[in-house]
């Protein structure tokens, strides 16, 4: 049976996906970081504060928007990996385009270079979202349920560790090479490492499966009790959001957390304008951010597997507020090492832990739909947050942006604590209630 094949290949799949994360991280998260390197490149091209804040959020927006629209296709696949590899190619080739832009900057001019960079960043971000539902479904299929949180946390930790090394290297490269040569080197290395990572991703061993056969690692009802085709139309989607109260509260908490995390997009610019931070310090701070995510990822993943993913999400929301509060009151640049470290801890919970928690919603073939809903419905707020943050910063100063982040983080923590329940626990209570009602 294909379940036996999954168990046999767990260690191999764990390893190749960690290697995928390692090579992807050193480039995409470090040498071409959305938090520091891309914003600094755009700043050199005289982009506006609002545009830079929006670009910083493109990675999240592009990840979220397409996922719901691929759910129907993903639910019908016998194997997820071919779809994942095809779509994730669009996360890689834009870095080749950025290399060409930096090479041709004297000919293109700043305005053309600026808008071509924006377009390539959007394509890169959308590539991740187009692959996202299938990738998460593939991971849920090839990883045991009691290890999925640890996997996501460890993978995130490895990516951020190599990303931290790449970020520090980017700082030294940009400081010691004249513009735009430093960016050319950063983007070139990123193009190479991300294609290497795609090679490891494509090595994942995923068996074929029939939709009528459910993964026995997943606690869902037998397929015999789910006859007929599954409706993945808009009526089904609206029905989930309408009827699943717990899922709605989860979406509410994630929306608040999105506004809490918007402060991170402006930390670099704030430090440059108020404390005269240079490129090397920016690179080191990115390294601190990614190193803290490296440490937190496996720990929070393990915590989620053993004590519940909701607890880790609540902790992340509190840390987001604390980070923005410290940025609001920081007297010098030295405090930003602590601020970026706390942001890294919070972000680790909102990435890997969130994906593991989403896997608890829905049963069997409904999972891709929950995955898509949980990401795509958040996209408008991800898009809106940097606009609000940038507008507040330009109108009233960065302090107003940080205050909003503090308040939203605390509200998210309250919702996670008092309104959101573990879907597994909720399903168990429903079963007990049904048994009590029937006298079984």
LINJO-V534420 format. One record per helix or strand of 2 or more residues. SS is the DSSP state (H for helix, E for strand). FROM is the first residue (numbers start at 1). TO is the last residue. If there is no record, write none. Layout:
ss = {SS;SS}
from = {FROM;FROM}
to = {TO;TO}
This chain:
ss = {H;H;H;H;H;H;H;H;H;H;H;H;H;H;H;H;H;H;H;H}
from = {2;10;37;49;67;81;93;105;110;145;181;223;234;245;279;309;335;364;398;423}
to = {8;31;44;65;75;91;103;108;142;176;201;225;243;275;307;329;358;396;418;438}
